[in-house]
């Protein structure tokens, strides 16, 4: 998915007028981006060279990791941000502490509040907000058009009639795994990918018992890269209590998604849902062939 995004972003940069990029570099504007989704949008708009610092959640594209880190998005320090003497702070509404914007403005720093809306419509709102703050409304048009095309592709996906999945958000190796219930952002993305959520009657992200996993009988397990790493690799996944007694384990049906791309609701989210659908098609097509061969 990162490769696809890199190619897509290269396309955006090709479309940007060279004069706009030159103006961006010559403006000497010092910008701090706070929010992984916000930072991705800055780079997608071709303005990554304006950034002087970022927060810990800003890990994509890879070049963003070379910037100084001012701290975790929900535990930011006013003094740490001010020490970089920014002209502009792009501040996600998910940032904490809550009065940070007002305190930055009181210190004479311009702040652009970027909405924290966790759905695909929210991605456009974020792009528009970042573009306006950076005076790149014209440059945002090809990005917005590409995102609209991806959303249109999502509406054309055929649902999987016989499949249902479980999305595990995290598991630290102790206690029950945290799964995505109804109304969660992962639940909405699974539905967009054509996959029914096996976790019913549970709202938001909640721990699930062994009995709950067995009763859900998922045909597919979806994990984030960070979740997989926390478990210690794919070989450890099926050791989670209850999973061995599910169709997902029987057919070894596991899809791993990029944390920020899938759940960040930034420029790569729609693309990651399309990739999830493609992975599900491939996995279950292979499983079907294996089961058919076994019966012959």
Secondary structure, DSSP 4 states (H G I P E B T S, - for coil): -HHHHHHHHHHHHHHS-HHHHHHHHHT---EEEESHHHHHHHHHTT-GGGEEEE-TT---SGGGGGSEE---TTS--HHHHHTT--SEEEEETT-SSTTHHHHHHHTT-EEEEE----SHHHHHHHHHHHHHHTT-HHHHHHHHHHHHHHHHHHHTPPP-TT-EEEEEEE--SSSPPEEE-BTSHHHHHHHHTT-EES--S-BSEEE--HHHHHHH--SEEEEEHHHHHHHTSHHHHTTSTTGGGSHHHHTT-EEEE-HHHHHS-STTHHHHHHHHHHHHHHHHHHHHHHHHHHH-
